[in-house]
Amino acid sequence: MTTRENTTSGFSPRVWFDLARAGNFPSVASNVLAALVLSSAFQNGNTFPSTGVLALAIVAGCLIYAGGATFNDVADAAFDRLHRPERAIPRGAVTRAGAAWVAGIAMAAGIALLVCVGGASPIFSAALAATILAYDWIHKRWIGSVVLMAGCRVLLAFAVASLPSRSASPAFLWWAGGLFVYIVALSLIARWEYKPGAPAAKIGRSVGRLLAFIPLLDAAALLAVGAWIPAMACAAAVPLGRWAQRLTAST
């Protein structure tokens, strides 16, 4: 059992951050920033979104991600009792029902922020929620669920791009396609972790690094359209993500 796992025994905020996979929040924030800039109606790519829009979209994105990640542990409770007994639900730090309630509230709050406060498309937002739940329910039983995993990140980007004064530009679509391919590849690698005889610890570390490097894809797409300042912000999310992964779970 790792040091982090020892420190999260019993009830504590860290338990909920681990359930939410908060170590990946920097990459979610980076995806949101890239989606806002690449879908901007303005042609000056170096212009940051307004503070209010950026904050709303990042908070909404992290809430939705947290809800989806927590639902993942709810769905995997039986599997984790055998293969990941150190996780919060199998070790009894939280109940399965309690985690499900928190997951539902977090996801609903994130969707409500996007749609009711931000004015995002309810169609993209509903598709995002449905894809997350479908992935959580079937991912252990169907290898094709890696497509759903990638769809979660991409649909969040499309939901953000549906905010007022934004549209899916060609640059946005190319970036979303690259993000989709990257997440599919990452998810396929992650599935090997539980194969008999696989070096689980090594694969887990590799997946963690790949998750932390997602913002580099965002930064490259922003550099391609001349958005230097947002690109630097996304690049800074890589070391921030690695630091966050040392504090709380990412896989």
N, C-alpha and C positions, 0 to 999 in steps of 0.2 A: 504494500500500500504506500502511495506517495505521500510526501509531506503535505501537499495541498489536500489530499483526501483525508488525512488525519485532522487537519484544521477545520474541515467542514462537517465533522461528526456532530450529530445533534442538530437542533434548530438554530440557524443563523442566516443572516442575509446572504452569506456566501453560498449556501445551499441553493437559494433561488437563482443567484447569478450563474451557478454551474448548470442548473436545469435550463436556463435561458441561453446557454453557450455564449455568455457575454464576452468571451475572448474574441468572438467574431464581430462584435459591434463596430470596431473601426472599419472593417471592410464593408459593412452595410452602409455606414455613413459615407464612405468613399463612393460606393455605387450610386447612392442618392445624389451626391454632388455632381458626379459625371452625368447622370440622367438629366438633372436640372440644366446644366450648362449645354449639353449636346442637343437638348430639345428646346432651347431658348428661342423665342421669336426674334430676338435681337441678333444682329450679325457680329457684334463685338464679342468674340469668344473669351476675352480676358475679363469680362464683367462677371463678378460673382452674383449669384442670386441674392435677393434681399435677405437680410438676416432673419426676418420673420418666416419667410417661405422655406428657407434652408433649415431652420430649427424645427419647424413643424414637420417637414418631410423626414428629417433624420429621426426625430422622436417617434413618428408614426412607423417608420421602417424598422426601428429597433424593437418597438412594441410588438409588431407583427412577427418579426423574426423570433423574439423571445417566446411568444405564444406558440409558434410552430415548433420550436425546439423542445419546449416543455411538453407539448402534445406528443412529440416523438418518444419521450421517455415514458409517457403514460401508455402509449401503444406497445412499447417494447418491454413493459414491466416483467413479463414472464421470461423473455429471452435474457434480460439483464440479470435476473436472479441466478441464471446459470453461468453467464459469460462476463457480466460486469456487476458483481455483487457490491462493489464499492460505490455505485451510483446511489443517489438520494432515495429513490423509491424502494429498491430492494433492501437497503440497509435500514429502512424505517425512519429516515430523517424527516420525510413527508409522506403523507398517504397518497395513494393513487388518485382518489377522489379529490383531495385538496389540490393536487397538482393540476388536475383537469380543470377545476374551477378557475384557478389562477391563469392557466393557459387561455381559457376562453375569454376571460376578462381582458387580458393583455391584447389578444388578437382583435377583439371587438373594439377596444379603445383605439388601436392603431388604425383600423379601417374607418372608424368614425372620424378620426382626425383628418384623414385624407379626403373622405367624401363630404362629410357634414361641415367641417371647418375649412378645409382647403379647396373644396370644389372639384376633386378628382372624379374621374369616370367611375360610376358605380359598377359598370360592367367589368372593367379591368380589375377593380378592387375585389369584386365578388369572385372573379376567376382566380385571382391570387389566393384568396382564402380557401377556395375549393381545391386548388392544386396542392396547397400545403397539407390539407387534411387527407387528401387522397394519397399523397406520398407517405405521410406518417402511418397510414393504415396498412399499406401494401408493400412498403419498401423492403421488408425482410423476406418477402415471398416472391418478388418479381424483379429480375435484373433490369428490366426495362424501366423501372422506376427512376433510374438515373436521369431519364428525360424529364420526369416530373421535378426532380431536385433542381435541375438547371432551369426549368420553367418557373420555379419559385423566385429565383433571383431576377430573371428576365421580366416576369410579370410585375414584380415590384417596380422595376425600371419603367415599364409602360404605364403603370398606375401613376408614378411620379410625373411622367411626361404628359399625362392627361390633365395636369393642373392648369389653371387658366394661363393664357399667353404662352403656351408651349405646344409643340407638335413633334411628331416622330420624323425628324429630318433624316436624310441619307446617312449622315455621320452617326446619328443616334442608332439607326438600324444596323450599320456595320459593327458598331461597338456591341450592341445587344447580341448580334450573331456570334461575335468572338467570345463574349461572356458565356453564352450558352455552351459553346464547344468546350471551353475551359472547365466549366462546372461538370459537364458530362464526363470528361476525362478524369477529373479529380474524384468524382463519385465512383467511377469504375475502379480506381486504385484503392479507394477506401473499402470497397466490398471484399478485397482480398484479406483484410485484417483478421477475419474470423474463419478463413479457410484452414483446414487441418494442416499443421506443419508450417504455416506461414509465420514469418517473423513479426508478430503482432506489434511489438513495441516499436520496431523500426518503421513499420508502415504507418503506425499512429503518428509518429514524429514527422514523417514525410507529409502526411495529410495536413497536419497542423501548419507546417511551413507553406504548403500550397494555398491553404486558406488565407494565411497572412499576406501572401503575395498577390491576391486578387486585385488590390488597388493599383498594382503596376500596370495591369491591363487598362484600368480607368485612366491612369496618367498618360499612357501611350496614346489612347484615343483623343484625349484632350490636347496633347501636344500636336497631333495631326491637324487639328483645326486652329492651332495657334493660341490655345487657351493656357498660357504658361503658368499663371498664378494658380488657377484651380488644379492644374496638373501637379504642381509642387505640393499643394495641400493633399492631394491623393497619394503622392509618393510618401509623404510624411506619415500616412496611415499604416505603412508597412512596419516600421519599427514600433509604432504605437500598438499595432496589433500583436506583435511578438511580445511586447511587454504585458499586454492584457492577457495573453495566453499563459503567462507565468503566474498570473494571479487567479485566474478562473478558467473553467473548461471551455474548449472550443470544439471538441469532438465527442 
